[in-house]
């Protein structure tokens, strides 16, 4: 069985956590597509012209996903996050990653992919499309609570500003901007717990699966 769940949305809205929980519940394969751009950002962080990155270099970089070394690398810091947003504007990098994402989605057994353009570009024919968002001050607080135990120099104000900057970059880029697919369910997690959000998506997927059997 092939069944694709596309989860898009803003940073720190909860889409990654929801994606993992949904995949675990249904036994689907899961891919955080944002990590692909973060790996490229990490490997080529000192490169100014991303159009020079070849497909071979992109595929070679993604081997880090299966490496034990990935556990020792901070791919979530603000520098890498902003670099990843900039890299995602480059058509060469996006095209090189597109086949990889689509091959992942085409696996047997069901897949969940989360990112910014899964339901609009990567998997426009996904069986279920969700767009997750939350008010920016709530997202900033979530990110601060997540990272403050391991980063002593964080400030809520800086996180708010970084998220605001990333939102603008992702929404306003000409290539694959972050936007909800026309047939996506909009899930506002501002006042939802992870459990409540997960249950809502499980219900939607379960109804869709029932119609296929």
Backbone as a printed PyTorch tensor [residue, N CA C, xyz], in Angstrom:
tensor([[[  0.8280,  -1.1950,   0.0000],
         [  0.0000,   0.0000,   0.0000],
         [  0.8680,   1.2520,   0.0000]],

        [[  0.5110,   2.2080,  -0.8520],
         [  1.1790,   3.5000,  -0.8520],
         [  0.1820,   4.5530,  -0.3880]],

        [[  0.5610,   5.2770,   0.6510],
         [ -0.3270,   6.2880,   1.2330],
         [  0.5520,   7.4220,   1.7400]],

        [[  0.3400,   8.6140,   1.2080],
         [  1.2200,   9.7380,   1.5250],
         [  0.4960,  10.7970,   2.3540]],

        [[  1.1320,  11.1680,   3.4610],
         [  0.6330,  12.2550,   4.3030],
         [  1.6210,  13.4140,   4.1960]],

        [[  1.1530,  14.5600,   3.7350],
         [  1.9960,  15.7470,   3.5810],
         [  1.6630,  16.7350,   4.6910]],

        [[  2.6650,  17.0650,   5.5000],
         [  2.4690,  18.0220,   6.5850],
         [  3.3920,  19.2160,   6.3560]],

        [[  2.7850,  20.3650,   6.0750],
         [  3.5390,  21.5960,   5.8930],
         [  3.2250,  22.5500,   7.0360]],

        [[  4.0190,  23.6150,   7.1360],
         [  3.7170,  24.6050,   8.1590],
         [  4.9090,  25.4250,   8.5740]],

        [[  4.6590,  26.3240,   9.4840],
         [  5.6760,  27.2550,   9.9550],
         [  6.6140,  26.5830,  10.9630]],

        [[  7.7640,  27.2190,  11.1720],
         [  8.7420,  26.7180,  12.1390],
         [  8.1680,  26.7790,  13.5470]],

        [[  8.4250,  25.7380,  14.3300],
         [  8.0070,  25.6450,  15.7360],
         [  6.5000,  25.6150,  15.9170]],

        [[  5.7910,  25.2270,  14.8590],
         [  4.3270,  25.1110,  14.9710],
         [  3.9200,  23.7460,  15.5040]],

        [[  4.8800,  22.8060,  15.5170],
         [  4.5960,  21.4630,  16.0150],
         [  4.4940,  20.4240,  14.9220]],

        [[  4.7230,  20.8110,  13.6650],
         [  4.5160,  19.8770,  12.5600],
         [  5.4610,  18.6780,  12.6210]],

        [[  6.7120,  18.9030,  13.0680],
         [  7.6620,  17.8000,  13.1580],
         [  7.2600,  16.7850,  14.2070]],

        [[  6.8870,  17.2810,  15.3760],
         [  6.4360,  16.3920,  16.4590],
         [  5.1830,  15.6430,  16.0450]],

        [[  4.2490,  16.3500,  15.4160],
         [  3.0200,  15.7150,  14.9540],
         [  3.3270,  14.6720,  13.8860]],

        [[  4.2370,  15.0070,  12.9690],
         [  4.5920,  14.0750,  11.9060],
         [  5.1540,  12.7700,  12.4490]],

        [[  6.0380,  12.8730,  13.4320],
         [  6.6390,  11.6750,  14.0310],
         [  5.5910,  10.8230,  14.7410]],

        [[  4.7040,  11.4770,  15.4720],
         [  3.6800,  10.7380,  16.2250],
         [  2.6930,  10.0530,  15.2810]],

        [[  2.3360,  10.7410,  14.2120],
         [  1.4320,  10.1500,  13.2220],
         [  2.0850,   8.9380,  12.5620]],

        [[  3.3560,   9.0890,  12.1800],
         [  4.0770,   7.9880,  11.5440],
         [  4.1800,   6.7880,  12.4820]],

        [[  4.4810,   7.0500,  13.7540],
         [  4.5800,   5.9660,  14.7360],
         [  3.2380,   5.2670,  14.9310]],

        [[  2.1780,   6.0400,  14.9760],
         [  0.8350,   5.4760,  15.2220],
         [  0.4200,   4.5180,  14.1000]],

        [[  0.6670,   4.9460,  12.8430],
         [  0.2260,   4.1330,  11.7040],
         [  1.3150,   3.1840,  11.1880]],

        [[  2.5310,   3.3150,  11.7290],
         [  3.6210,   2.4910,  11.2520],
         [  4.1250,   2.9300,   9.8820]],

        [[  3.9930,   4.2290,   9.5910],
         [  4.4370,   4.7770,   8.3150],
         [  5.9060,   5.1980,   8.4000]],

        [[  6.5520,   5.3010,   7.2480],
         [  7.9000,   5.8520,   7.1740],
         [  7.8120,   7.3650,   7.3370]],

        [[  8.8230,   7.9610,   7.9510],
         [  8.7750,   9.4020,   8.2370],
         [ 10.0230,  10.1130,   7.7310]],

        [[  9.8200,  11.2950,   7.1350],
         [ 10.9350,  12.1180,   6.6870],
         [ 10.6860,  13.5800,   7.0420]],

        [[ 11.6020,  14.1300,   7.8230],
         [ 11.6210,  15.5680,   8.0850],
         [ 12.4450,  16.1850,   6.9580]],

        [[ 11.7790,  16.7600,   5.9570],
         [ 12.5110,  17.2540,   4.7890],
         [ 13.3710,  18.4670,   5.1400]],

        [[ 13.0300,  19.1560,   6.2110],
         [ 13.8340,  20.3040,   6.6200],
         [ 15.2510,  19.9030,   6.9790]],

        [[ 15.4150,  18.6770,   7.4750],
         [ 16.7470,  18.2180,   7.8700],
         [ 17.6490,  18.0910,   6.6490]],

        [[ 17.0620,  17.8550,   5.4920],
         [ 17.8540,  17.7510,   4.2600],
         [ 18.5310,  19.0840,   3.9590]],

        [[ 17.7680,  20.1610,   4.0920],
         [ 18.3190,  21.4950,   3.8330],
         [ 19.3180,  21.8960,   4.9160]],

        [[ 19.0770,  21.4360,   6.1350],
         [ 20.0010,  21.7470,   7.2210],
         [ 21.3450,  21.0460,   7.0320]],

        [[ 21.2890,  19.8220,   6.5070],
         [ 22.5320,  19.0920,   6.2250],
         [ 23.3280,  19.8000,   5.1320]],

        [[ 22.6270,  20.2480,   4.0900],
         [ 23.3000,  20.9960,   3.0280],
         [ 23.8800,  22.2930,   3.6010]],

        [[ 23.1060,  22.9600,   4.4560],
         [ 23.5690,  24.2090,   5.0800],
         [ 24.8090,  23.9620,   5.9260]],

        [[ 24.8140,  22.8460,   6.6310],
         [ 25.9710,  22.5100,   7.4760],
         [ 27.2060,  22.2000,   6.6350]],

        [[ 27.0290,  21.4020,   5.6090],
         [ 28.1630,  20.9750,   4.7810],
         [ 28.7170,  22.0770,   3.8860]],

        [[ 27.8370,  23.0400,   3.5380],
         [ 28.2710,  24.1010,   2.6210],
         [ 28.0590,  25.4820,   3.2360]],

        [[ 28.2170,  25.5790,   4.5560],
         [ 27.9110,  26.8360,   5.2470],
         [ 28.8480,  27.9770,   4.8790]],

        [[ 30.0110,  27.6670,   4.3410],
         [ 30.9550,  28.7230,   3.9640],
         [ 30.9260,  29.0340,   2.4660]],

        [[ 29.9810,  28.4070,   1.7560],
         [ 29.8550,  28.6340,   0.3220],
         [ 28.8680,  29.7790,   0.0740]],

        [[ 29.2300,  30.7030,  -0.7830],
         [ 28.3600,  31.8580,  -1.0480],
         [ 27.4370,  31.6330,  -2.2450]],

        [[ 27.8760,  30.8060,  -3.2040],
         [ 27.0760,  30.5450,  -4.3970],
         [ 26.5900,  29.1010,  -4.3860]],

        [[ 25.3480,  28.9070,  -3.9450],
         [ 24.8130,  27.5490,  -3.7950],
         [ 24.4910,  26.8930,  -5.1390]],

        [[ 24.4400,  27.6940,  -6.2030],
         [ 24.1320,  27.1260,  -7.5140],
         [ 25.2660,  26.2370,  -8.0170]],

        [[ 26.4290,  26.3540,  -7.3950],
         [ 27.5810,  25.5550,  -7.8070],
         [ 27.5730,  24.1550,  -7.1740]],

        [[ 26.6500,  23.9240,  -6.2430],
         [ 26.5630,  22.6130,  -5.6040],
         [ 25.9940,  21.6100,  -6.6100]],

        [[ 26.7120,  20.5530,  -6.8800],
         [ 26.2620,  19.5540,  -7.8530],
         [ 25.3190,  18.5480,  -7.1950]],

        [[ 24.6170,  17.8010,  -8.0360],
         [ 23.7140,  16.7720,  -7.5280],
         [ 24.4970,  15.6980,  -6.7850]],

        [[ 25.6770,  15.3810,  -7.2800],
         [ 26.5210,  14.3750,  -6.6310],
         [ 26.9130,  14.8370,  -5.2290]],

        [[ 27.2190,  16.1270,  -5.0960],
         [ 27.5810,  16.6760,  -3.7810],
         [ 26.3880,  16.6670,  -2.8330]],

        [[ 25.2040,  16.9430,  -3.3680],
         [ 23.9880,  16.9120,  -2.5500],
         [ 23.7360,  15.4990,  -2.0420]],

        [[ 23.7830,  14.5230,  -2.9620],
         [ 23.5300,  13.1360,  -2.5710],
         [ 24.5880,  12.6260,  -1.5930]],

        [[ 25.8220,  13.0430,  -1.7930],
         [ 26.9000,  12.6540,  -0.8860],
         [ 26.6770,  13.2380,   0.4980]],

        [[ 26.1940,  14.4750,   0.5540],
         [ 25.9260,  15.1340,   1.8320],
         [ 24.8420,  14.4040,   2.6090]],

        [[ 23.8450,  13.8880,   1.8930],
         [ 22.7170,  13.2490,   2.5530],
         [ 23.0850,  11.9010,   3.1950]],

        [[ 24.2690,  11.4010,   2.8850],
         [ 24.7370,  10.1750,   3.5500],
         [ 24.9030,  10.4020,   5.0420]],

        [[ 25.0070,  11.6860,   5.4120],
         [ 25.1290,  12.0340,   6.8310],
         [ 23.8940,  11.6020,   7.6120]],

        [[ 22.7500,  11.4820,   6.8990],
         [ 21.5030,  11.0450,   7.5460],
         [ 21.6560,   9.6740,   8.2000]],

        [[ 22.4340,   8.8160,   7.5700],
         [ 22.6000,   7.4470,   8.0570],
         [ 23.8780,   7.2670,   8.8610]],

        [[ 24.5870,   8.3580,   9.0660],
         [ 25.8480,   8.2900,   9.8010],
         [ 25.6330,   8.4890,  11.3050]],

        [[ 26.4240,   7.8070,  12.1030],
         [ 26.3510,   7.9840,  13.5530],
         [ 26.7900,   9.3890,  13.9530]],

        [[ 27.5560,  10.0110,  13.0810],
         [ 28.0920,  11.3420,  13.3740],
         [ 27.0070,  12.4080,  13.4670]],

        [[ 25.8420,  12.1390,  12.8610],
         [ 24.7850,  13.1430,  12.8290],
         [ 24.2830,  13.4900,  14.2430]],

        [[ 24.4200,  12.5350,  15.1760],
         [ 23.9840,  12.7650,  16.5500],
         [ 24.8430,  13.8160,  17.2560]],

        [[ 26.0560,  14.0080,  16.7760],
         [ 26.9880,  14.9400,  17.4140],
         [ 27.0010,  16.3180,  16.7590]],

        [[ 26.1450,  16.5000,  15.7660],
         [ 26.1260,  17.7700,  15.0300],
         [ 24.8620,  18.5570,  15.3760]],

        [[ 25.0290,  19.8290,  15.6880],
         [ 23.8900,  20.6900,  15.9890],
         [ 23.3430,  21.2770,  14.6900]],

        [[ 22.2860,  20.6850,  14.2030],
         [ 21.6760,  21.1540,  12.9640],
         [ 20.4940,  22.0860,  13.2340]],

        [[ 20.2420,  22.3620,  14.5140],
         [ 19.0600,  23.1570,  14.8760],
         [ 19.3970,  24.5620,  15.3520]],

        [[ 20.6660,  24.9320,  15.3420],
         [ 21.0050,  26.2650,  15.8330],
         [ 20.5300,  27.3320,  14.8450]],

        [[ 20.4640,  28.5800,  15.3240],
         [ 19.8970,  29.6680,  14.5270],
         [ 20.6790,  29.9160,  13.2360]],

        [[ 22.0020,  29.7800,  13.3170],
         [ 22.8390,  30.0220,  12.1420],
         [ 22.5100,  29.0430,  11.0210]],

        [[ 22.4200,  27.7720,  11.3560],
         [ 22.0970,  26.7470,  10.3670],
         [ 20.6680,  26.9200,   9.8720]],

        [[ 19.7530,  27.2840,  10.7790],
         [ 18.3420,  27.4640,  10.4010],
         [ 18.1800,  28.5400,   9.3380]],

        [[ 18.8260,  29.6940,   9.5640],
         [ 18.7240,  30.7840,   8.6020],
         [ 19.4380,  30.4370,   7.2960]],

        [[ 20.5620,  29.7500,   7.4080],
         [ 21.3070,  29.3300,   6.2150],
         [ 20.4660,  28.3520,   5.3820]],

        [[ 19.7570,  27.4660,   6.0790],
         [ 18.9070,  26.4940,   5.3930],
         [ 17.7800,  27.1980,   4.6450]],

        [[ 17.2140,  28.2490,   5.2430],
         [ 16.1580,  29.0140,   4.5750],
         [ 16.6920,  29.6890,   3.3240]],

        [[ 17.9110,  30.1910,   3.3930],
         [ 18.5300,  30.8320,   2.2270],
         [ 18.8230,  29.8100,   1.1310]],

        [[ 19.3540,  28.6570,   1.5440],
         [ 19.6690,  27.5980,   0.5900],
         [ 18.4060,  27.0920,  -0.1060]],

        [[ 17.2980,  27.0510,   0.6350],
         [ 16.0510,  26.5350,   0.0750],
         [ 15.4950,  27.4140,  -1.0370]],

        [[ 16.0390,  28.6240,  -1.1800],
         [ 15.6080,  29.5240,  -2.2490],
         [ 16.3200,  29.2120,  -3.5600]],

        [[ 17.3290,  28.3410,  -3.4920],
         [ 18.1310,  28.0530,  -4.6730],
         [ 17.5170,  26.9060,  -5.4800]],

        [[ 17.2080,  27.1810,  -6.7460],
         [ 16.5220,  26.1980,  -7.5900],
         [ 17.3760,  24.9550,  -7.8250]],

        [[ 18.6850,  25.1190,  -7.8920],
         [ 19.5710,  23.9850,  -8.1290],
         [ 19.4950,  22.9840,  -6.9740]],

        [[ 19.5830,  23.4890,  -5.7530],
         [ 19.5230,  22.6150,  -4.5810],
         [ 18.1490,  21.9690,  -4.4650]],

        [[ 17.0890,  22.7590,  -4.6580],
         [ 15.7310,  22.2240,  -4.5300],
         [ 15.4830,  21.1040,  -5.5330]],

        [[ 15.9040,  21.3250,  -6.7780],
         [ 15.7050,  20.2960,  -7.8050],
         [ 16.4930,  19.0360,  -7.4900]],

        [[ 17.6800,  19.2070,  -6.9270],
         [ 18.5040,  18.0420,  -6.5860],
         [ 17.8860,  17.2310,  -5.4490]],

        [[ 17.1390,  17.9020,  -4.5830],
         [ 16.5130,  17.2120,  -3.4580],
         [ 15.1250,  16.6670,  -3.7860]],

        [[ 14.5340,  17.1810,  -4.8580],
         [ 13.1540,  16.8150,  -5.1810],
         [ 12.9970,  15.3260,  -5.4630]],

        [[ 13.8940,  14.7710,  -6.2730],
         [ 13.8150,  13.3390,  -6.5990],
         [ 13.9480,  12.4870,  -5.3390]],

        [[ 14.8690,  12.8880,  -4.4590],
         [ 15.0910,  12.1400,  -3.2170],
         [ 13.8050,  12.0850,  -2.3940]],

        [[ 13.1350,  13.2320,  -2.2590],
         [ 11.9110,  13.2970,  -1.4660],
         [ 10.7800,  12.4990,  -2.1010]],

        [[ 10.6730,  12.5830,  -3.4120],
         [  9.6020,  11.8580,  -4.0960],
         [  9.8230,  10.3520,  -4.0700]],

        [[ 11.0730,   9.9330,  -4.1580],
         [ 11.3730,   8.5020,  -4.0470],
         [ 11.0060,   7.9900,  -2.6550]],

        [[ 11.2860,   8.8140,  -1.6350],
         [ 10.9250,   8.4370,  -0.2730],
         [  9.4070,   8.3020,  -0.1610]],

        [[  8.6740,   9.2580,  -0.7040],
         [  7.2150,   9.2580,  -0.6130],
         [  6.5970,   8.0810,  -1.3470]],

        [[  7.3050,   7.5540,  -2.3370],
         [  6.7720,   6.4870,  -3.1920],
         [  6.9680,   5.0900,  -2.6040]],

        [[  7.4680,   5.0230,  -1.3710],
         [  7.6860,   3.7190,  -0.7280],
         [  6.3700,   3.0060,  -0.4250]],

        [[  6.4570,   1.7070,  -0.3750],
         [  5.3210,   0.9070,   0.0910],
         [  5.2100,   1.0550,   1.6110]],

        [[  4.0060,   0.9670,   2.1080],
         [  3.8020,   0.9670,   3.5540],
         [  3.3560,   2.2790,   4.1460]],

        [[  3.2390,   3.3170,   3.3320],
         [  2.7810,   4.6030,   3.8290],
         [  3.9320,   5.4940,   4.2640]],

        [[  3.8010,   6.7890,   3.9990],
         [  4.8490,   7.7380,   4.3620],
         [  4.2470,   9.0280,   4.9030]],

        [[  5.0080,   9.6620,   5.7890],
         [  4.6770,  10.9930,   6.2940],
         [  5.8830,  11.8750,   6.0100]],

        [[  5.6670,  12.9770,   5.3120],
         [  6.7370,  13.9360,   5.0460],
         [  6.3080,  15.2880,   5.5960]],

        [[  7.1900,  15.9550,   6.3020],
         [  6.8490,  17.3060,   6.7370],
         [  7.8720,  18.2930,   6.2090]],

        [[  7.4070,  19.5030,   5.9450],
         [  8.2840,  20.5250,   5.3940],
         [  7.5480,  21.8200,   5.1400]],

        [[  7.8740,  22.4650,   4.0120],
         [  7.2570,  23.7460,   3.6570],
         [  6.4420,  23.6650,   2.3710]],

        [[  6.8190,  22.7190,   1.4790],
         [  6.1480,  22.6460,   0.1810],
         [  5.7930,  21.2140,  -0.2100]],

        [[  5.5270,  20.3890,   0.7800],
         [  5.2430,  18.9740,   0.4910],
         [  3.9160,  18.8240,  -0.2570]],

        [[  2.8860,  19.4530,   0.2560],
         [  1.5650,  19.3240,  -0.3570],
         [  1.3830,  20.1190,  -1.6320]],

        [[  2.2580,  21.0900,  -1.8790],
         [  2.1230,  21.9350,  -3.0690],
         [  3.0640,  21.5460,  -4.2010]],

        [[  4.2720,  21.0730,  -3.8540],
         [  5.2830,  20.8010,  -4.8800],
         [  5.7890,  19.3560,  -4.8600]],

        [[  6.2450,  18.9080,  -3.7000],
         [  6.8660,  17.5790,  -3.6110],
         [  5.8410,  16.4730,  -3.8580]],

        [[  4.7270,  16.5350,  -3.1490],
         [  3.6800,  15.5080,  -3.2690],
         [  2.3090,  16.1590,  -3.4450]],

        [[  2.0690,  16.7980,  -4.5840],
         [  0.7860,  17.4810,  -4.7880],
         [ -0.4120,  16.5380,  -4.8160]],

        [[ -0.1570,  15.2420,  -5.0130],
         [ -1.2390,  14.2560,  -5.0340],
         [ -1.3050,  13.4490,  -3.7370]],

        [[ -0.7360,  13.9850,  -2.6620],
         [ -0.7500,  13.2930,  -1.3680],
         [ -2.1800,  12.9560,  -0.9550]],

        [[ -2.3400,  11.8310,  -0.2730],
         [ -3.6670,  11.3870,   0.1550],
         [ -4.2540,  12.2920,   1.2190]],

        [[ -3.3940,  12.8030,   2.0920],
         [ -3.8200,  13.7340,   3.1510],
         [ -2.8340,  14.8810,   3.2160]],

        [[ -3.3610,  16.1120,   3.2620],
         [ -2.5110,  17.2980,   3.3620],
         [ -2.9150,  18.1270,   4.5810]],

        [[ -1.9270,  18.4490,   5.3920],
         [ -2.1560,  19.2430,   6.6000],
         [ -1.2130,  20.4420,   6.5680]],

        [[ -1.7370,  21.6030,   6.9160],
         [ -0.8670,  22.7870,   7.0760],
         [ -0.9800,  23.2320,   8.5290]],

        [[  0.1490,  23.1690,   9.2360],
         [  0.1780,  23.4550,  10.6740],
         [  0.7360,  24.8590,  10.9180]],

        [[  0.0570,  25.6100,  11.7610],
         [  0.5120,  26.9600,  12.0870],
         [  0.1290,  27.2840,  13.5280]],

        [[  0.7140,  28.3430,  14.0460],
         [  0.3770,  28.8410,  15.3790],
         [  0.8390,  30.2870,  15.4470]],

        [[  0.2730,  31.0360,  16.3750],
         [  0.6770,  32.4280,  16.5280],
         [  2.1690,  32.4870,  16.8570]],

        [[  2.8480,  33.4840,  16.3040],
         [  4.3080,  33.5120,  16.3790],
         [  4.8250,  33.6240,  17.8040]],

        [[  4.1200,  34.3170,  18.6930],
         [  4.6240,  34.4300,  20.0630],
         [  4.5680,  33.0870,  20.7810]],

        [[  3.5860,  32.2640,  20.4070],
         [  3.4780,  30.9160,  20.9870],
         [  4.5910,  30.0360,  20.4350]],

        [[  4.8700,  30.1580,  19.1550],
         [  5.9480,  29.3780,  18.5500],
         [  7.3020,  29.7600,  19.1370]],

        [[  7.4920,  31.0500,  19.3790],
         [  8.7560,  31.5050,  19.9620],
         [  8.9400,  30.9410,  21.3670]],

        [[  7.8700,  30.9380,  22.1500],
         [  7.9450,  30.3900,  23.5080],
         [  8.2440,  28.8970,  23.4830]],

        [[  7.6360,  28.1890,  22.5590],
         [  7.8860,  26.7500,  22.4350],
         [  9.3500,  26.4830,  22.0890]],

        [[  9.8770,  27.2310,  21.1260],
         [ 11.2560,  27.0410,  20.7170],
         [ 12.2110,  27.4020,  21.8600]],

        [[ 11.8810,  28.4530,  22.5880],
         [ 12.7140,  28.8620,  23.7290],
         [ 12.7290,  27.7690,  24.8080]],

        [[ 11.5620,  27.2400,  25.1330],
         [ 11.4720,  26.1810,  26.1520],
         [ 12.1840,  24.9110,  25.7060]],

        [[ 12.1990,  24.6780,  24.4060],
         [ 12.8610,  23.4950,  23.8540],
         [ 14.3750,  23.6110,  23.9140]],

        [[ 14.8850,  24.8060,  23.6110],
         [ 16.3310,  24.9790,  23.4680],
         [ 17.0410,  25.5570,  24.6860]],

        [[ 16.3230,  26.2730,  25.5500],
         [ 16.9720,  26.9400,  26.6890],
         [ 17.7030,  25.9900,  27.6400]],

        [[ 17.2230,  24.7580,  27.8510],
         [ 17.9620,  23.8590,  28.7460],
         [ 19.3590,  23.4900,  28.2490]],

        [[ 19.5710,  23.6070,  26.9240],
         [ 20.8770,  23.2140,  26.3720],
         [ 21.6610,  24.4060,  25.8150]],

        [[ 21.0140,  25.5770,  25.7630],
         [ 21.6930,  26.7790,  25.2640],
         [ 21.4980,  27.9160,  26.2690]],

        [[ 22.5660,  28.3160,  26.9120],
         [ 22.4680,  29.3170,  27.9680],
         [ 22.3310,  30.7540,  27.4600]],

        [[ 22.7220,  31.0040,  26.2190],
         [ 22.7400,  32.3770,  25.7210],
         [ 21.5220,  32.7340,  24.8770]],

        [[ 20.4540,  31.9620,  25.0040],
         [ 19.2480,  32.2270,  24.2300],
         [ 18.4200,  33.3360,  24.8610]],

        [[ 17.7040,  34.0830,  24.0290],
         [ 16.7320,  35.0410,  24.5390],
         [ 15.4490,  34.8760,  23.7480]],

        [[ 14.3300,  35.0400,  24.4150],
         [ 13.0280,  34.8810,  23.7630],
         [ 12.8770,  35.8900,  22.6280]],

        [[ 13.3710,  37.0940,  22.8410],
         [ 13.2700,  38.1380,  21.8230],
         [ 14.0200,  37.7500,  20.5440]],

        [[ 15.2300,  37.2130,  20.7110],
         [ 16.0140,  36.8120,  19.5390],
         [ 15.3470,  35.6740,  18.7750]],

        [[ 14.7700,  34.7330,  19.5150],
         [ 14.0800,  33.6190,  18.8720],
         [ 12.8700,  34.1230,  18.0970]],

        [[ 12.1210,  35.0520,  18.6980],
         [ 10.9700,  35.6530,  18.0290],
         [ 11.4050,  36.3080,  16.7170]],

        [[ 12.4810,  37.0810,  16.7720],
         [ 12.9730,  37.7820,  15.5830],
         [ 13.4630,  36.8130,  14.5160]],

        [[ 14.1290,  35.7320,  14.9470],
         [ 14.6150,  34.7290,  13.9950],
         [ 13.4600,  34.0030,  13.3020]],

        [[ 12.4320,  33.6690,  14.0820],
         [ 11.2700,  33.0000,  13.4920],
         [ 10.5530,  33.9210,  12.5090]],

        [[ 10.4550,  35.1870,  12.8850],
         [  9.8120,  36.1630,  12.0060],
         [ 10.5760,  36.3020,  10.6990]],

        [[ 11.9120,  36.2890,  10.7930],
         [ 12.7640,  36.3860,   9.6140],
         [ 12.6120,  35.1510,   8.7280]],

        [[ 12.5840,  33.9810,   9.3700],
         [ 12.4270,  32.7370,   8.6120],
         [ 11.0660,  32.6720,   7.9300]],

        [[ 10.0180,  33.1110,   8.6250],
         [  8.6810,  33.1230,   8.0340],
         [  8.6570,  33.9540,   6.7530]],

        [[  9.2690,  35.1290,   6.8200],
         [  9.2890,  36.0160,   5.6550],
         [ 10.0720,  35.3960,   4.5020]],

        [[ 11.2190,  34.7920,   4.8230],
         [ 12.0180,  34.1400,   3.7840],
         [ 11.2370,  33.0080,   3.1200]],

        [[ 10.5930,  32.1840,   3.9480],
         [  9.8890,  31.0120,   3.4330],
         [  8.6210,  31.3810,   2.6680]],

        [[  7.9170,  32.4150,   3.1490],
         [  6.6570,  32.7920,   2.5100],
         [  6.8670,  33.6110,   1.2350]],

        [[  7.9400,  34.3790,   1.1880],
         [  8.1290,  35.3260,   0.0900],
         [  9.0820,  34.8640,  -1.0060]],

        [[  9.7090,  33.6960,  -0.8350],
         [ 10.6070,  33.2440,  -1.8890],
         [  9.7870,  32.9160,  -3.1430]],

        [[ 10.3500,  33.2020,  -4.2980],
         [  9.6530,  32.9560,  -5.5630],
         [  9.5340,  31.4670,  -5.8500]],

        [[ 10.5180,  30.7070,  -5.4100],
         [ 10.5580,  29.2700,  -5.6870],
         [  9.9310,  28.4830,  -4.5370]],

        [[  8.8470,  27.7830,  -4.8150],
         [  8.1860,  26.9330,  -3.8210],
         [  7.9610,  27.6400,  -2.4920]],

        [[  7.2300,  28.7420,  -2.4720],
         [  6.9960,  29.4440,  -1.2050],
         [  6.1750,  28.5940,  -0.2420]],

        [[  6.3120,  28.8960,   1.0430],
         [  5.5290,  28.1940,   2.0550],
         [  4.0910,  28.7070,   2.0010]],

        [[  3.2110,  27.8450,   1.5450],
         [  1.7970,  28.2060,   1.4360],
         [  0.9770,  26.9280,   1.5760]],

        [[ -0.1890,  27.0570,   2.1510],
         [ -1.0480,  25.8870,   2.3070],
         [ -1.6180,  25.4690,   0.9640]],

        [[ -1.6080,  24.1790,   0.6910],
         [ -2.2490,  23.6730,  -0.5240],
         [ -3.7500,  23.9700,  -0.4370]],

        [[ -4.3720,  24.1500,  -1.5800],
         [ -5.7870,  24.5150,  -1.5980],
         [ -6.6700,  23.4670,  -0.9180]],

        [[ -6.2380,  22.2050,  -0.9820],
         [ -7.0410,  21.1320,  -0.3880],
         [ -6.4770,  20.6500,   0.9500]],

        [[ -5.6370,  21.4810,   1.5820],
         [ -5.0480,  21.0900,   2.8740],
         [ -5.9490,  21.5080,   4.0320]],

        [[ -5.9270,  20.7020,   5.0780],
         [ -6.5940,  21.0760,   6.3230],
         [ -5.6780,  22.0230,   7.0770]],

        [[ -6.1880,  23.1690,   7.5000],
         [ -5.4050,  24.1150,   8.2800],
         [ -5.5570,  23.7530,   9.7600]],

        [[ -4.4580,  23.4290,  10.3990],
         [ -4.4880,  23.0620,  11.8130],
         [ -3.7630,  24.1270,  12.6230]],

        [[ -4.5100,  24.9100,  13.3810],
         [ -3.9390,  25.9530,  14.2350],
         [ -3.6510,  25.3390,  15.6040]],

        [[ -2.3710,  25.2500,  15.9450],
         [ -1.9900,  24.5970,  17.2010],
         [ -1.7350,  25.5850,  18.3380]],

        [[ -2.1350,  26.8510,  18.1340],
         [ -1.8900,  27.8700,  19.1560],
         [ -2.4050,  27.4330,  20.5180]],

        [[ -3.6170,  26.8930,  20.5330],
         [ -4.2410,  26.4930,  21.7990],
         [ -4.4520,  24.9830,  21.8970]],

        [[ -3.6990,  24.2470,  21.0900],
         [ -3.8190,  22.7910,  21.1130],
         [ -2.6100,  22.1480,  21.7780]],

        [[ -2.8370,  21.0730,  22.4970],
         [ -1.7190,  20.2660,  22.9790],
         [ -1.2910,  19.3470,  21.8420]],

        [[ -0.1110,  18.7690,  21.9710],
         [  0.3630,  17.8220,  20.9560],
         [ -0.6060,  16.6520,  20.8410]],

        [[ -1.1120,  16.2000,  21.9790],
         [ -2.0520,  15.0710,  21.9830],
         [ -3.3160,  15.4110,  21.2030]],

        [[ -3.8430,  16.6130,  21.4220],
         [ -5.0710,  17.0280,  20.7300],
         [ -4.8350,  17.1520,  19.2240]],

        [[ -3.7040,  17.7570,  18.8610],
         [ -3.3810,  17.8930,  17.4410],
         [ -3.1860,  16.5400,  16.7770]],

        [[ -2.4980,  15.6470,  17.4770],
         [ -2.2670,  14.2960,  16.9500],
         [ -3.5820,  13.5590,  16.7330]],

        [[ -4.4770,  13.6600,  17.6860],
         [ -5.7770,  12.9700,  17.5830],
         [ -6.5940,  13.4740,  16.4000]],

        [[ -6.5270,  14.7830,  16.1460],
         [ -7.2660,  15.3450,  15.0200],
         [ -6.7530,  14.7850,  13.6960]],

        [[ -5.4250,  14.7170,  13.5630],
         [ -4.8480,  14.2160,  12.3110],
         [ -5.0850,  12.7100,  12.1690]],

        [[ -4.9790,  11.9700,  13.2620],
         [ -5.2430,  10.5230,  13.2330],
         [ -6.6640,  10.2590,  12.7340]],

        [[ -7.6060,  11.0560,  13.2080],
         [ -9.0030,  10.9010,  12.7980],
         [ -9.1680,  11.1170,  11.2950]],

        [[ -8.5040,  12.1360,  10.7760],
         [ -8.5900,  12.4510,   9.3430],
         [ -7.9940,  11.3270,   8.5060]],

        [[ -6.8100,  10.8480,   8.9080],
         [ -6.1390,   9.7840,   8.1540],
         [ -6.9320,   8.4830,   8.2260]],

        [[ -7.4580,   8.1760,   9.4050],
         [ -8.2290,   6.9360,   9.5870],
         [ -9.4480,   6.9060,   8.6710]],

        [[-10.1550,   8.0190,   8.5390],
         [-11.3260,   8.0940,   7.6710],
         [-10.9290,   7.9020,   6.2200]],

        [[ -9.7860,   8.4850,   5.8590],
         [ -9.3020,   8.3540,   4.4790],
         [ -8.9200,   6.8960,   4.1830]],

        [[ -8.2510,   6.2640,   5.1370],
         [ -7.8350,   4.8660,   4.9570],
         [ -9.0450,   3.9320,   4.8590]],

        [[-10.0740,   4.2340,   5.6310],
         [-11.3020,   3.4020,   5.6040],
         [-11.9360,   3.4150,   4.2210]],

        [[-11.8820,   4.5570,   3.5600],
         [-12.4780,   4.6600,   2.2300],
         [-11.6890,   3.8840,   1.1890]],

        [[-10.4200,   3.6250,   1.4720],
         [ -9.5650,   2.8970,   0.5210],
         [ -9.7150,   1.3830,   0.6340]],

        [[-10.3170,   0.9400,   1.7370],
         [-10.4590,  -0.5040,   1.9510],
         [-11.8630,  -1.0030,   1.6110]]])
